[in-house]
């Protein structure tokens, strides 16, 4: 939605991996080791960044010049409320019974992810921390545009 509002190109690293390698994310995360996968992700990131166009690019944390890095933040409870699952073919589905039966596990995983990625964002110097406040995507996009003056750039 942000890319559309700004009339920018949109790229999602997960989708680019699926397109480039012709496999599901499930298969990709079980291929090679973490270093190999990071190298493959890096190749795709570099290829897209060389397109030299205005874009919104959803990726894991990186650091680069001339890029506005924004960490989207929300509480573990809000993230859990939006949790969905995917099957081996990357089809999304919701299973509220399973989700709620395993809430403690997922809440711990979410907290660990927030801590882990927070350290990475801090390490690479991401200063823009944007509180999503469990808002709907449309409201988050409007707030991002207003807060960072994105339409005036």
C-alpha positions in Angstrom: 0.0 0.0 0.0 2.9 2.4 0.8 4.5 1.8 -2.6 1.1 2.3 -4.3 0.5 5.6 -2.5 4.0 6.9 -3.4 3.8 5.5 -6.9 7.0 3.5 -6.3 7.8 0.0 -7.3 7.3 -2.7 -4.7 9.5 -5.7 -4.0 9.2 -8.4 -1.3 12.3 -10.4 -0.8 10.3 -13.6 0.0 8.3 -13.2 -3.3 11.5 -12.5 -5.2 13.2 -15.6 -3.8 10.2 -17.7 -4.9 10.2 -16.2 -8.4 14.0 -16.4 -8.9 14.4 -20.0 -7.6 11.0 -21.3 -8.6 10.5 -22.9 -5.2 8.3 -22.2 -2.1 9.8 -20.5 0.9 9.3 -23.7 2.8 11.7 -25.5 0.4 14.1 -22.6 0.3 14.5 -22.5 4.1 15.3 -26.2 4.0 17.9 -25.9 1.2 21.6 -25.5 2.0 22.7 -23.9 5.3 22.0 -20.4 6.7 25.1 -18.9 5.1 24.2 -20.3 1.7 20.7 -18.9 2.0 22.0 -15.5 3.2 24.3 -15.4 0.1 21.4 -16.1 -2.2 19.2 -13.5 -0.5 22.1 -11.0 -0.8 22.4 -11.7 -4.5 18.7 -11.0 -5.1 18.9 -7.8 -2.9 21.8 -6.5 -4.8 20.1 -7.2 -8.1 17.0 -5.3 -7.1 18.8 -2.4 -5.5 20.8 -1.9 -8.8 17.5 -1.2 -10.6 18.0 2.4 -9.5 14.4 3.3 -9.0 12.2 4.5 -6.2 11.0 1.5 -4.4 9.5 0.0 -1.2 11.5 -3.1 -0.5 10.4 -5.5 2.2 13.6 -7.3 3.4 15.4 -8.5 6.5 17.6 -5.7 8.1 20.4 -4.3 5.9 22.4 -1.1 6.0 23.0 1.0 2.9 23.4 4.6 1.9 20.5 6.6 0.5 17.9 4.2 1.9 15.3 5.3 4.5 15.3 2.4 7.0 12.2 2.1 9.1 11.7 -0.5 11.8 8.0 -1.3 12.1 7.3 -2.1 15.8 4.3 -3.5 17.6 3.7 -5.4 20.8 4.0 -9.2 21.0 0.2 -9.4 21.7 -0.7 -7.4 18.6 1.7 -9.4 16.4 0.2 -12.6 17.8 -3.3 -11.4 17.0 -2.3 -11.1 13.3 -0.5 -14.5 13.2 -1.4 -16.7 10.2 0.1 -19.9 9.0 1.2 -21.2 5.6 1.3 -24.7 4.2 4.1 -26.3 2.2 2.9 -24.5 -0.9 3.0 -21.1 0.8 -0.8 -20.9 0.9 -2.0 -18.8 3.9 -4.6 -20.1 6.3 -6.0 -19.3 9.8 -6.3 -22.0 12.5 -7.5 -20.1 15.6 -7.9 -23.3 17.7 -4.3 -24.4 17.0 -3.0 -20.9 17.4 -4.6 -20.4 20.8 -3.6 -23.9 22.0 0.0 -23.0 21.3 -0.2 -19.3 22.3 2.6 -19.5 24.9 5.0 -21.0 22.3 4.2 -18.4 19.7 4.4 -15.5 22.2 7.9 -16.7 23.2 8.9 -16.9 19.5 7.6 -13.4 18.8 9.4 -12.0 21.9 12.6 -13.7 20.8 12.2 -12.3 17.2 11.6 -8.8 18.5 14.7 -9.0 20.7 16.9 -10.6 17.9 15.9 -8.2 15.1 15.9 -5.2 17.5 19.6 -5.9 18.2 20.3 -6.1 14.4 18.4 -2.9 13.8 20.3 -1.2 16.6 23.6 -2.6 15.3 23.1 -1.2 11.8 21.9 2.1 13.1 18.2 2.1 12.3 17.0 5.3 14.0 13.4 5.3 12.7 11.3 3.1 14.9 7.6 3.3 13.9 5.0 2.1 16.3 2.2 0.3 14.4 -0.1 0.2 17.4 -2.1 -2.7 15.9 -3.5 -0.2 13.4 -5.0 -1.5 10.1 -2.5 -1.4 7.2 -4.2 1.6 5.6 -3.8 3.7 8.7 -0.2 2.5 9.1 0.6 3.6 5.5 -1.0 7.0 6.0 0.8 7.6 9.3 4.2 6.5 7.7 3.7 9.0 4.8 2.8 11.8 7.1 5.5 11.1 9.7 8.3 10.8 7.2 7.0 13.4 4.7 7.2 10.7 2.0 4.9 12.4 -0.6 6.9 15.6 -0.5 10.2 13.8 -1.5 
